[in-house]
Amino acid sequence: MELLDKLKWRYATKAMNGKTVPQEKVDIILEAARLAPTSSGLQPFEIMVVTNQELKEKIKPVAWNQSVVTDSSHLLVFAAWDNYTEERINKMFDLTNEIRGFKNEGWENYRQQLLGMYPQRDPEVNFQHAARQAYIAFAEALTAAAFEGVDSTPMEGFDPDAVDEILGLRAKGLRSCVLLPIGYRKTEEDWLANLVKVRKSTEDLVTVMD
């Protein structure tokens, strides 16, 4: 029940007080994202951790001037691969073999299957697929933040092209897809802070097919 209690506590914080989140909590949030499952284990994304106030000030205008961008302790930018390439796919398969200490014929056959399919697809198709994997890690980070008593604000309301330019992401073969400011709520200035959380009932959301 502790996890569910934390998830009931969290909400999309609209005002933060600028207090710094302890590094050990930030590390846990990032580690949760790192441990997230992704398609074929490729982890086709990176996370930019922005603490530089000047950078946050540059991002704020292209994020609908939302104050949480600049008042957050850390701004996490989830950036997906702009494309699947042979080099990127091979790097992750090689890493798996290195860590596990052996090669598996089925695993190597699967490598060839992906190499014969992903790099040939349209880059935009590949980016959209990679972005969905980034969202899985994003959700893990969101949950971990709540568990650590850290507020967060899921944000799609921003200009990705502008953020990419500010952070130099395109040069790294990355494209921003979602932002996660983390910090601590400023209740007295947050219109959402004291409102009851509204969600569909379980009956409306879940269909059990026996």
GROMACS elastic network, one bead per residue, 0.5 to 0.9 nm:
[ bonds ]
;  ai    aj funct       b0    kb
    1     4     6  0.51407   500
    1     5     6  0.60431   500
    1     6     6  0.86221   500
    2     5     6  0.50685   500
    2     6     6  0.62913   500
    2     7     6  0.87369   500
    2   147     6  0.82884   500
    3     6     6  0.51210   500
    3     7     6  0.62901   500
    3     8     6  0.86863   500
    3   143     6  0.85188   500
    3   146     6  0.84372   500
    3   147     6  0.64594   500
    4     8     6  0.61387   500
    4     9     6  0.85318   500
    5     8     6  0.50848   500
    5     9     6  0.62148   500
    5    10     6  0.88713   500
    5   147     6  0.88921   500
    6    10     6  0.63366   500
    6   143     6  0.83399   500
    6   146     6  0.56154   500
    6   147     6  0.55806   500
    6   148     6  0.84972   500
    6   149     6  0.75435   500
    7    10     6  0.52773   500
    7    11     6  0.80851   500
    7   143     6  0.70772   500
    7   146     6  0.62680   500
    7   147     6  0.75664   500
    8    11     6  0.77831   500
    8   197     6  0.74608   500
    9   146     6  0.75426   500
    9   149     6  0.87267   500
    9   197     6  0.87745   500
   10    13     6  0.80409   500
   10   143     6  0.88020   500
   10   145     6  0.88601   500
   10   146     6  0.58551   500
   10   147     6  0.89899   500
   10   149     6  0.83361   500
   10   150     6  0.84445   500
   10   151     6  0.66858   500
   10   152     6  0.78631   500
   11    14     6  0.88661   500
   11   146     6  0.89333   500
   11   151     6  0.75973   500
   11   152     6  0.75039   500
   11   153     6  0.75907   500
   11   192     6  0.81073   500
   11   193     6  0.76923   500
   11   197     6  0.76922   500
   12   151     6  0.78675   500
   12   152     6  0.62354   500
   12   154     6  0.64513   500
   12   155     6  0.88970   500
   12   192     6  0.79780   500
   12   193     6  0.87216   500
   13    16     6  0.71221   500
   13    68     6  0.78820   500
   13   151     6  0.64753   500
   13   152     6  0.59193   500
   13   153     6  0.52686   500
   13   154     6  0.86255   500
   13   182     6  0.89844   500
   13   184     6  0.83287   500
   13   185     6  0.62269   500
   13   186     6  0.84605   500
   13   187     6  0.89318   500
   13   190     6  0.72872   500
   13   192     6  0.72452   500
   13   193     6  0.71203   500
   14    66     6  0.80255   500
   14    67     6  0.76511   500
   14    68     6  0.64640   500
   14   152     6  0.88832   500
   14   153     6  0.71417   500
   14   185     6  0.76965   500
   14   186     6  0.82893   500
   14   187     6  0.89768   500
   14   189     6  0.82531   500
   14   190     6  0.55110   500
   14   191     6  0.74088   500
   14   192     6  0.68673   500
   14   193     6  0.79300   500
   15    66     6  0.87334   500
   15    67     6  0.66069   500
   15    68     6  0.57159   500
   15    71     6  0.75869   500
   15    72     6  0.86553   500
   15   184     6  0.83206   500
   15   185     6  0.58388   500
   15   186     6  0.52887   500
   15   187     6  0.72315   500
   15   188     6  0.86874   500
   15   189     6  0.61828   500
   15   190     6  0.51271   500
   15   191     6  0.84714   500
   15   193     6  0.88158   500
   16    19     6  0.79251   500
   16    67     6  0.77451   500
   16    68     6  0.57648   500
   16    70     6  0.88922   500
   16    71     6  0.54917   500
   16    72     6  0.59699   500
   16    73     6  0.85394   500
   16   151     6  0.82684   500
   16   152     6  0.89753   500
   16   182     6  0.85203   500
   16   183     6  0.63186   500
   16   184     6  0.53139   500
   16   187     6  0.80464   500
   16   189     6  0.85081   500
   16   190     6  0.81805   500
   17    68     6  0.87406   500
   17    71     6  0.61739   500
   17    72     6  0.73764   500
   17    73     6  0.87267   500
   17   183     6  0.75440   500
   17   184     6  0.59820   500
   17   185     6  0.60521   500
   17   187     6  0.87112   500
   18    68     6  0.87201   500
   18    70     6  0.80557   500
   18    72     6  0.54681   500
   18    73     6  0.58307   500
   18   183     6  0.68524   500
   18   184     6  0.71392   500
   18   185     6  0.87681   500
   18   186     6  0.86692   500
   19    71     6  0.82291   500
   19    72     6  0.76025   500
   19    73     6  0.61939   500
   19   183     6  0.65484   500
   19   184     6  0.64068   500
   20    23     6  0.85980   500
   20    72     6  0.79255   500
   20    74     6  0.78811   500
   20   183     6  0.66399   500
   20   184     6  0.81020   500
   21    24     6  0.84055   500
   21    25     6  0.67557   500
   21    26     6  0.67565   500
   21    72     6  0.89697   500
   21    73     6  0.59331   500
   21    74     6  0.76804   500
   21   150     6  0.74386   500
   21   182     6  0.77763   500
   21   183     6  0.59158   500
   21   184     6  0.77646   500
   22    25     6  0.55113   500
   22    26     6  0.65506   500
   22    27     6  0.88350   500
   23    27     6  0.60490   500
   23    28     6  0.86287   500
   24    27     6  0.50587   500
   24    28     6  0.63584   500
   24    29     6  0.88079   500
   25    28     6  0.50922   500
   25    29     6  0.63171   500
   25    30     6  0.86907   500
   25   144     6  0.89021   500
   25   145     6  0.77666   500
   25   148     6  0.65469   500
   25   149     6  0.89945   500
   25   150     6  0.80883   500
   26    29     6  0.51227   500
   26    30     6  0.62131   500
   26    31     6  0.84984   500
   26    74     6  0.83612   500
   26   145     6  0.81057   500
   26   182     6  0.87867   500
   27    30     6  0.51498   500
   27    31     6  0.59550   500
   27    32     6  0.85418   500
   28    32     6  0.61163   500
   28    33     6  0.86748   500
   28   141     6  0.85179   500
   28   144     6  0.71142   500
   28   145     6  0.81526   500
   28   148     6  0.82999   500
   29    32     6  0.52277   500
   29    33     6  0.65336   500
   29    34     6  0.88193   500
   29   140     6  0.78873   500
   29   141     6  0.50523   500
   29   142     6  0.77189   500
   29   143     6  0.83088   500
   29   144     6  0.52537   500
   29   145     6  0.57455   500
   29   148     6  0.82220   500
   30    33     6  0.50777   500
   30    34     6  0.62005   500
   30    35     6  0.87050   500
   30    47     6  0.83364   500
   30   137     6  0.89936   500
   30   140     6  0.89158   500
   30   141     6  0.64244   500
   30   144     6  0.85760   500
   31    35     6  0.61459   500
   31    36     6  0.86842   500
   31   141     6  0.81146   500
   32    35     6  0.51948   500
   32    36     6  0.64229   500
   32   137     6  0.74816   500
   32   140     6  0.57457   500
   32   141     6  0.57180   500
   32   143     6  0.86012   500
   32   144     6  0.64282   500
   33    36     6  0.52551   500
   33    37     6  0.88885   500
   33    47     6  0.88707   500
   33   134     6  0.87744   500
   33   136     6  0.80146   500
   33   138     6  0.63475   500
   33   139     6  0.78277   500
   33   140     6  0.53854   500
   33   141     6  0.51094   500
   33   142     6  0.87732   500
   33   144     6  0.84791   500
   34    37     6  0.85312   500
   34    43     6  0.82500   500
   34   137     6  0.68850   500
   34   140     6  0.88087   500
   34   141     6  0.88349   500
   35   137     6  0.77605   500
   35   140     6  0.84265   500
   36    43     6  0.84706   500
   36   133     6  0.88485   500
   36   136     6  0.65824   500
   36   137     6  0.50915   500
   36   138     6  0.86705   500
   36   139     6  0.87822   500
   36   140     6  0.65075   500
   36   141     6  0.88794   500
   37    40     6  0.87095   500
   37    41     6  0.67211   500
   37    43     6  0.79471   500
   37   133     6  0.79962   500
   37   136     6  0.71971   500
   37   137     6  0.74581   500
   38    41     6  0.50034   500
   38    42     6  0.63851   500
   38    43     6  0.56971   500
   38    44     6  0.80293   500
   38   130     6  0.89398   500
   38   132     6  0.88428   500
   38   133     6  0.54191   500
   38   134     6  0.80659   500
   38   136     6  0.72747   500
   38   137     6  0.80799   500
   39    42     6  0.63494   500
   39    43     6  0.75413   500
   39    44     6  0.87925   500
   39   129     6  0.89366   500
   39   130     6  0.86456   500
   39   133     6  0.68074   500
   40    43     6  0.82200   500
   40   114     6  0.89622   500
   41    44     6  0.85545   500
   41    92     6  0.77035   500
   41    93     6  0.86341   500
   42    45     6  0.86974   500
   42    88     6  0.83085   500
   42    89     6  0.68970   500
   42    91     6  0.89791   500
   42    92     6  0.59187   500
   42    93     6  0.80064   500
   42   133     6  0.89706   500
   43    46     6  0.81159   500
   43    80     6  0.89369   500
   43    92     6  0.82383   500
   43   130     6  0.80745   500
   43   133     6  0.70535   500
   43   134     6  0.76566   500
   43   137     6  0.89292   500
   44    79     6  0.87767   500
   44    80     6  0.59033   500
   44    81     6  0.54202   500
   44    82     6  0.89364   500
   44    83     6  0.88083   500
   44    84     6  0.80215   500
   44    88     6  0.84101   500
   44   127     6  0.89624   500
   44   129     6  0.89235   500
   44   130     6  0.54251   500
   44   131     6  0.78847   500
   44   133     6  0.69305   500
   44   134     6  0.71597   500
   45    78     6  0.70027   500
   45    79     6  0.54513   500
   45    81     6  0.53287   500
   45    82     6  0.89617   500
   45   130     6  0.68507   500
   45   131     6  0.74761   500
   45   133     6  0.76452   500
   45   134     6  0.58381   500
   45   174     6  0.74536   500
   45   175     6  0.87984   500
   46    77     6  0.82671   500
   46    78     6  0.61300   500
   46    79     6  0.53491   500
   46    80     6  0.63575   500
   46    81     6  0.78413   500
   46   134     6  0.80375   500
   46   174     6  0.78606   500
   47    76     6  0.64115   500
   47    77     6  0.55250   500
   47    79     6  0.60735   500
   47    80     6  0.86315   500
   47   134     6  0.89055   500
   48    75     6  0.79470   500
   48    76     6  0.56721   500
   48    78     6  0.65195   500
   48    79     6  0.74447   500
   48   167     6  0.86162   500
   49    74     6  0.64414   500
   49    75     6  0.58313   500
   49    77     6  0.64822   500
   49    78     6  0.89450   500
   50    53     6  0.80333   500
   50    55     6  0.72877   500
   50    56     6  0.70978   500
   50    73     6  0.88674   500
   50    74     6  0.57460   500
   50    76     6  0.62494   500
   50    77     6  0.75772   500
   51    54     6  0.88147   500
   51    55     6  0.79137   500
   51    56     6  0.74562   500
   51    72     6  0.86299   500
   51    73     6  0.68409   500
   51    74     6  0.51459   500
   51    75     6  0.65367   500
   51    76     6  0.89380   500
   52    55     6  0.54570   500
   52    56     6  0.64491   500
   52    57     6  0.88042   500
   52    74     6  0.86695   500
   53    57     6  0.60750   500
   53    58     6  0.86363   500
   53    70     6  0.68509   500
   54    57     6  0.50032   500
   54    58     6  0.63377   500
   54    59     6  0.87512   500
   54    70     6  0.89111   500
   55    58     6  0.50553   500
   55    59     6  0.62764   500
   55    60     6  0.87195   500
   55    70     6  0.89304   500
   55   166     6  0.75455   500
   55   167     6  0.80234   500
   56    59     6  0.50338   500
   56    60     6  0.61190   500
   56    69     6  0.61491   500
   56    70     6  0.53392   500
   56    71     6  0.88508   500
   56    75     6  0.75997   500
   57    60     6  0.53207   500
   57    61     6  0.75276   500
   57    69     6  0.77541   500
   57    70     6  0.60221   500
   58    61     6  0.65414   500
   58    62     6  0.76785   500
   58   163     6  0.86873   500
   58   166     6  0.73200   500
   59    62     6  0.54804   500
   59    63     6  0.62480   500
   59    65     6  0.84414   500
   59    69     6  0.74022   500
   59    70     6  0.84105   500
   59   158     6  0.85396   500
   59   162     6  0.79469   500
   59   163     6  0.63369   500
   59   166     6  0.73017   500
   60    64     6  0.68016   500
   60    66     6  0.62342   500
   60    67     6  0.72607   500
   60    68     6  0.85414   500
   60    69     6  0.57743   500
   60    70     6  0.66977   500
   60   158     6  0.85957   500
   61    64     6  0.58113   500
   61    66     6  0.78373   500
   61   158     6  0.86769   500
   62    65     6  0.67896   500
   62   157     6  0.86705   500
   62   158     6  0.55793   500
   62   159     6  0.54908   500
   62   160     6  0.84084   500
   62   162     6  0.66342   500
   62   163     6  0.73080   500
   63    66     6  0.61526   500
   63    69     6  0.78124   500
   63   155     6  0.84440   500
   63   156     6  0.85027   500
   63   157     6  0.58393   500
   63   159     6  0.63632   500
   63   160     6  0.89428   500
   63   163     6  0.86271   500
   64    67     6  0.89834   500
   64   157     6  0.65821   500
   64   158     6  0.62515   500
   64   159     6  0.85367   500
   65    68     6  0.87722   500
   65    69     6  0.80086   500
   66    69     6  0.60205   500
   66    70     6  0.80092   500
   66   157     6  0.89312   500
   67    70     6  0.56753   500
   67    71     6  0.59528   500
   67    72     6  0.82138   500
   68    72     6  0.52874   500
   68    75     6  0.88400   500
   68   152     6  0.88713   500
   68   153     6  0.76156   500
   68   181     6  0.65018   500
   68   182     6  0.82978   500
   68   183     6  0.85388   500
   69    72     6  0.57178   500
   69    73     6  0.88714   500
   69    74     6  0.85146   500
   69    75     6  0.66168   500
   69   180     6  0.87249   500
   69   181     6  0.60747   500
   69   182     6  0.89051   500
   70    73     6  0.81625   500
   70    74     6  0.88846   500
   70    75     6  0.83063   500
   70   181     6  0.87112   500
   71    74     6  0.87864   500
   71   181     6  0.86368   500
   71   183     6  0.79142   500
   72    75     6  0.64946   500
   72   152     6  0.85276   500
   72   181     6  0.55973   500
   72   182     6  0.55407   500
   72   184     6  0.74992   500
   73   181     6  0.73752   500
   73   182     6  0.59118   500
   73   184     6  0.79285   500
   74   180     6  0.83958   500
   74   181     6  0.58964   500
   74   182     6  0.55066   500
   74   183     6  0.68417   500
   75   179     6  0.70651   500
   75   180     6  0.58945   500
   75   182     6  0.62963   500
   75   183     6  0.88858   500
   76   178     6  0.85696   500
   76   179     6  0.57671   500
   76   181     6  0.58594   500
   76   182     6  0.75774   500
   77   176     6  0.66437   500
   77   177     6  0.77571   500
   77   178     6  0.62921   500
   77   180     6  0.63941   500
   77   181     6  0.83485   500
   78   131     6  0.85856   500
   78   134     6  0.64835   500
   78   135     6  0.80114   500
   78   137     6  0.86456   500
   78   138     6  0.71970   500
   78   175     6  0.84372   500
   78   176     6  0.58505   500
   78   177     6  0.60055   500
   78   178     6  0.54666   500
   78   179     6  0.61436   500
   78   180     6  0.78810   500
   79    82     6  0.87480   500
   79   131     6  0.75418   500
   79   134     6  0.72333   500
   79   164     6  0.87379   500
   79   169     6  0.78208   500
   79   174     6  0.56786   500
   79   175     6  0.50463   500
   79   177     6  0.56515   500
   79   178     6  0.73545   500
   79   179     6  0.89109   500
   80    83     6  0.85409   500
   80   127     6  0.67234   500
   80   128     6  0.84527   500
   80   129     6  0.89435   500
   80   130     6  0.55703   500
   80   131     6  0.51460   500
   80   132     6  0.85817   500
   80   133     6  0.80765   500
   80   134     6  0.62000   500
   80   173     6  0.84695   500
   80   174     6  0.54312   500
   80   175     6  0.54159   500
   80   176     6  0.62731   500
   80   177     6  0.67379   500
   81    84     6  0.69897   500
   81   126     6  0.81457   500
   81   127     6  0.60906   500
   81   130     6  0.61207   500
   81   131     6  0.76107   500
   81   172     6  0.86827   500
   81   173     6  0.59545   500
   81   175     6  0.64329   500
   81   176     6  0.89229   500
   82   123     6  0.67785   500
   82   124     6  0.74816   500
   82   126     6  0.71850   500
   82   128     6  0.85838   500
   82   130     6  0.78516   500
   82   131     6  0.89170   500
   82   170     6  0.78947   500
   82   173     6  0.54246   500
   82   174     6  0.50388   500
   82   175     6  0.58380   500
   83   118     6  0.86591   500
   83   119     6  0.75980   500
   83   121     6  0.89262   500
   83   122     6  0.83384   500
   83   123     6  0.50568   500
   83   124     6  0.73247   500
   83   125     6  0.82709   500
   83   126     6  0.52706   500
   83   127     6  0.54154   500
   83   130     6  0.78792   500
   83   173     6  0.75116   500
   83   174     6  0.82995   500
   84    87     6  0.83740   500
   84    88     6  0.65317   500
   84    89     6  0.69554   500
   84   118     6  0.60365   500
   84   119     6  0.54382   500
   84   120     6  0.87980   500
   84   121     6  0.85413   500
   84   123     6  0.74688   500
   84   126     6  0.61200   500
   84   127     6  0.77711   500
   84   130     6  0.82637   500
   85    88     6  0.52628   500
   85    89     6  0.62521   500
   85    90     6  0.85132   500
   85   115     6  0.80218   500
   85   118     6  0.74106   500
   85   119     6  0.51316   500
   85   120     6  0.87724   500
   86    89     6  0.52170   500
   86    90     6  0.59270   500
   86    91     6  0.83924   500
   86   114     6  0.88921   500
   86   115     6  0.60783   500
   86   118     6  0.84233   500
   86   119     6  0.64755   500
   87    90     6  0.52326   500
   87    91     6  0.60259   500
   87    92     6  0.88540   500
   88    91     6  0.51674   500
   88    92     6  0.66282   500
   88    93     6  0.88934   500
   89    92     6  0.55256   500
   89    93     6  0.64199   500
   89    94     6  0.86438   500
   89   111     6  0.76851   500
   89   114     6  0.78016   500
   89   115     6  0.71881   500
   89   118     6  0.89138   500
   90    93     6  0.50932   500
   90    94     6  0.58600   500
   90    95     6  0.83628   500
   90   111     6  0.75182   500
   90   115     6  0.82848   500
   91    94     6  0.51693   500
   91    95     6  0.60926   500
   91    96     6  0.87013   500
   92    96     6  0.62730   500
   92    97     6  0.87579   500
   93    96     6  0.51186   500
   93    97     6  0.63907   500
   93    98     6  0.86794   500
   93   107     6  0.83537   500
   93   108     6  0.81361   500
   93   111     6  0.69374   500
   94    97     6  0.51118   500
   94    98     6  0.61125   500
   94    99     6  0.86534   500
   95    98     6  0.50154   500
   95    99     6  0.61151   500
   95   100     6  0.84605   500
   96    99     6  0.53058   500
   96   100     6  0.60076   500
   96   101     6  0.82003   500
   96   102     6  0.87651   500
   96   103     6  0.88010   500
   97   100     6  0.52567   500
   97   101     6  0.56710   500
   97   102     6  0.55067   500
   97   103     6  0.56383   500
   97   104     6  0.81894   500
   98   101     6  0.51386   500
   98   102     6  0.70700   500
   98   103     6  0.85822   500
   99   102     6  0.82536   500
  100   103     6  0.81360   500
  103   106     6  0.89259   500
  103   107     6  0.74654   500
  103   108     6  0.73114   500
  104   107     6  0.51334   500
  104   108     6  0.61400   500
  104   109     6  0.85830   500
  105   108     6  0.50913   500
  105   109     6  0.61094   500
  105   110     6  0.85576   500
  106   109     6  0.50427   500
  106   110     6  0.61930   500
  106   111     6  0.86746   500
  107   110     6  0.50057   500
  107   111     6  0.62903   500
  107   112     6  0.88558   500
  108   112     6  0.64488   500
  108   113     6  0.86523   500
  109   112     6  0.51820   500
  109   113     6  0.62646   500
  109   114     6  0.88493   500
  110   114     6  0.63170   500
  110   115     6  0.85649   500
  111   114     6  0.53002   500
  111   115     6  0.61535   500
  111   116     6  0.85826   500
  112   116     6  0.60038   500
  112   117     6  0.85973   500
  113   116     6  0.51807   500
  113   117     6  0.64113   500
  113   118     6  0.86627   500
  114   117     6  0.50795   500
  114   118     6  0.56142   500
  114   119     6  0.80761   500
  115   118     6  0.59513   500
  115   119     6  0.63829   500
  115   120     6  0.83626   500
  116   119     6  0.71337   500
  116   120     6  0.72092   500
  117   120     6  0.56986   500
  117   121     6  0.68224   500
  118   121     6  0.55089   500
  118   122     6  0.86616   500
  118   126     6  0.72061   500
  119   122     6  0.80487   500
  119   123     6  0.80865   500
  119   126     6  0.82782   500
  120   123     6  0.84908   500
  121   124     6  0.83987   500
  121   125     6  0.67655   500
  121   126     6  0.67694   500
  122   125     6  0.53200   500
  122   126     6  0.64916   500
  122   127     6  0.88135   500
  123   126     6  0.50057   500
  123   127     6  0.60822   500
  123   128     6  0.86236   500
  124   128     6  0.61551   500
  124   129     6  0.85657   500
  125   128     6  0.52687   500
  125   129     6  0.63108   500
  125   130     6  0.86901   500
  126   129     6  0.50767   500
  126   130     6  0.61086   500
  126   131     6  0.85169   500
  127   131     6  0.59622   500
  127   132     6  0.86371   500
  127   174     6  0.89216   500
  127   175     6  0.80835   500
  128   131     6  0.50163   500
  128   132     6  0.64011   500
  128   133     6  0.89011   500
  129   132     6  0.53120   500
  129   133     6  0.67346   500
  129   134     6  0.89816   500
  130   133     6  0.51551   500
  130   134     6  0.64081   500
  130   135     6  0.88356   500
  131   135     6  0.63071   500
  131   136     6  0.88992   500
  131   175     6  0.86529   500
  131   176     6  0.85252   500
  131   177     6  0.63749   500
  131   178     6  0.87471   500
  132   135     6  0.50561   500
  132   136     6  0.66771   500
  133   136     6  0.52423   500
  133   137     6  0.68289   500
  133   138     6  0.87219   500
  134   137     6  0.52437   500
  134   138     6  0.60887   500
  134   139     6  0.87225   500
  134   177     6  0.79547   500
  134   178     6  0.84451   500
  135   139     6  0.61123   500
  135   140     6  0.86014   500
  135   177     6  0.83004   500
  135   178     6  0.76719   500
  136   139     6  0.52205   500
  136   140     6  0.64869   500
  136   141     6  0.88298   500
  137   140     6  0.50302   500
  137   141     6  0.62502   500
  137   142     6  0.86163   500
  138   141     6  0.51025   500
  138   142     6  0.61837   500
  138   143     6  0.87166   500
  138   154     6  0.87041   500
  138   178     6  0.80015   500
  138   179     6  0.86786   500
  138   180     6  0.78659   500
  139   143     6  0.62296   500
  139   144     6  0.85523   500
  140   143     6  0.51802   500
  140   144     6  0.60847   500
  140   145     6  0.85421   500
  141   144     6  0.50155   500
  141   145     6  0.60223   500
  141   146     6  0.86248   500
  141   180     6  0.86684   500
  142   145     6  0.52290   500
  142   146     6  0.64547   500
  142   147     6  0.87944   500
  142   151     6  0.87214   500
  142   152     6  0.69068   500
  142   153     6  0.84833   500
  142   154     6  0.78961   500
  142   180     6  0.79168   500
  143   146     6  0.51685   500
  143   147     6  0.62319   500
  143   148     6  0.87086   500
  144   148     6  0.62117   500
  144   149     6  0.86734   500
  144   150     6  0.84488   500
  145   148     6  0.51184   500
  145   149     6  0.62847   500
  145   151     6  0.65756   500
  145   152     6  0.70549   500
  145   182     6  0.77347   500
  146   149     6  0.50362   500
  146   150     6  0.54631   500
  146   151     6  0.64484   500
  146   152     6  0.78326   500
  147   150     6  0.74656   500
  148   151     6  0.88355   500
  149   184     6  0.85583   500
  150   182     6  0.66713   500
  150   183     6  0.59131   500
  150   184     6  0.61093   500
  150   185     6  0.85656   500
  151   181     6  0.83416   500
  151   182     6  0.56015   500
  151   183     6  0.52639   500
  151   184     6  0.51367   500
  151   185     6  0.62168   500
  152   180     6  0.63403   500
  152   181     6  0.55432   500
  152   183     6  0.63367   500
  152   184     6  0.77666   500
  152   185     6  0.84615   500
  153   179     6  0.79851   500
  153   180     6  0.55968   500
  153   181     6  0.55557   500
  153   182     6  0.67759   500
  154   178     6  0.74092   500
  154   179     6  0.62344   500
  154   180     6  0.51301   500
  154   181     6  0.73231   500
  155   158     6  0.73427   500
  155   178     6  0.58991   500
  155   180     6  0.61464   500
  155   181     6  0.80426   500
  156   159     6  0.85707   500
  156   160     6  0.88290   500
  156   177     6  0.73014   500
  156   178     6  0.52910   500
  156   179     6  0.65675   500
  157   178     6  0.84458   500
  157   179     6  0.86160   500
  158   161     6  0.89717   500
  158   162     6  0.83596   500
  158   163     6  0.78788   500
  158   178     6  0.83889   500
  158   179     6  0.83582   500
  159   162     6  0.54004   500
  159   163     6  0.63518   500
  159   164     6  0.86679   500
  160   163     6  0.50795   500
  160   164     6  0.59710   500
  160   165     6  0.85574   500
  160   175     6  0.72327   500
  160   176     6  0.55668   500
  160   177     6  0.66413   500
  160   178     6  0.83689   500
  161   164     6  0.50445   500
  161   165     6  0.62823   500
  161   166     6  0.87510   500
  161   170     6  0.89971   500
  161   175     6  0.77861   500
  161   176     6  0.77857   500
  162   165     6  0.50999   500
  162   166     6  0.62153   500
  162   167     6  0.86816   500
  163   166     6  0.50424   500
  163   167     6  0.61206   500
  163   168     6  0.81767   500
  163   169     6  0.80885   500
  163   175     6  0.86948   500
  163   176     6  0.69631   500
  164   167     6  0.53828   500
  164   168     6  0.56258   500
  164   170     6  0.61590   500
  164   174     6  0.78816   500
  164   175     6  0.61456   500
  164   176     6  0.61420   500
  165   169     6  0.65693   500
  165   170     6  0.72301   500
  166   169     6  0.79650   500
  167   170     6  0.85972   500
  168   171     6  0.58992   500
  168   172     6  0.72264   500
  168   174     6  0.88057   500
  169   172     6  0.52008   500
  169   173     6  0.65268   500
  169   174     6  0.50713   500
  169   175     6  0.60939   500
  169   176     6  0.75190   500
  170   174     6  0.51681   500
  170   175     6  0.62300   500
  171   174     6  0.73744   500
  172   175     6  0.87705   500
  176   179     6  0.79900   500
  185   188     6  0.88470   500
  185   189     6  0.88419   500
  185   190     6  0.76405   500
  185   193     6  0.79770   500
  186   189     6  0.58071   500
  186   190     6  0.62073   500
  186   193     6  0.84137   500
  187   190     6  0.50611   500
  187   191     6  0.78576   500
  187   192     6  0.84413   500
  187   193     6  0.57345   500
  187   194     6  0.78860   500
  188   191     6  0.79280   500
  188   193     6  0.82115   500
  189   193     6  0.85391   500
  190   193     6  0.54054   500
  190   194     6  0.82618   500
  191   194     6  0.72841   500
  191   195     6  0.78575   500
  192   195     6  0.54915   500
  192   196     6  0.86159   500
  193   196     6  0.86200   500
  194   197     6  0.89423   500
  195   198     6  0.88284   500
  199   202     6  0.88363   500
  200   203     6  0.80095   500
  200   204     6  0.60682   500
  200   205     6  0.62104   500
  201   204     6  0.52393   500
  201   205     6  0.62637   500
  201   206     6  0.84984   500
  202   205     6  0.50443   500
  202   206     6  0.55964   500
  202   207     6  0.86843   500
  203   206     6  0.56039   500
  203   207     6  0.71472   500
  204   207     6  0.77895   500
